[in-house]
Every structure is written in C-alpha cells, then in structure tokens.
C-alpha cells in the first residue's frame, strides 16, 4: 500500500476578513507593506487600462495626418495634461514599488523594506513634481 503525500490544508483568512478584490480594501491588520502591495496592484490595473487606451489613440494614425493633428490639438487641453500627471504618478508608483517588491522577494532588503519604500517614495515625489511642472508649463505655452 502506498502512502500519499499529505499537503497541508489551505489556511483560511482570519475570521471576518474578505477574500478577493474586496479583501484589498479591508483595513484590519494591514501594515505599510500591505498597502504598498495593494497600491501596486491598483496602479498596475491603471497602467494596463492606459495601454489599451493608448493603442486605440494610436490607431488614429491610420486615418491620416489631419485626423491625427486634430486629435493631438484636443490632447493639449489642460484637462488631458493633468491626466498626464496622473499617468506619471501611476507609472512611478508602480515602477518604483515594483523594484522594491522585487528586491524584497530576492531577499536583498527584507529587513529594510520600510526604509526602501520611503526612499523610493521620496524619489517618486521629486520626479513627479518635476514632471508635473514640465507638463503643466505646456498649458500656458500653447
């Protein structure tokens, strides 16, 4: 008679804790690293949405130069320039936090991940401010 390998039963989440996407928003027992991971998921979904939107916009190139120039003038509206700043924020959050998560997963900075999160956050805010000033300076120039 052969013995089957016994795998440990899957542990249930703490009592009252939600699973799935709604569990992302459960604030009970969540620390800074947990919030950073949730923020990484949300910004990843935002970047994926932007990718599809970007491909749709680029398809306007097939309609010819006049169609593309009209669309480009429409995107110089201040509202769209503010959305560019939001996109830059999402890319910075997702990219820098992704680097932090990768370093932690490789076991390089496990004990310093909070400090690394704050350092990358500071770098991200500085780059975001520079980018926002650059994007929004185009509002008055056009």
Secondary structure, 3 states (H helix, E strand, C coil): CCCCCCCCCCCCCCCCCCCCHHHHHCCCCCCHHHHHHHHHHHHHHHHHHHHHHHHHHHHHHHHCHHHHHHHHHHHCCHHHHHHHHHHHHHHHHHHHHHHHHHHHHCCCCHHHHHHHHHHHHHHHHHHHHHHHHHHHHHHHHC
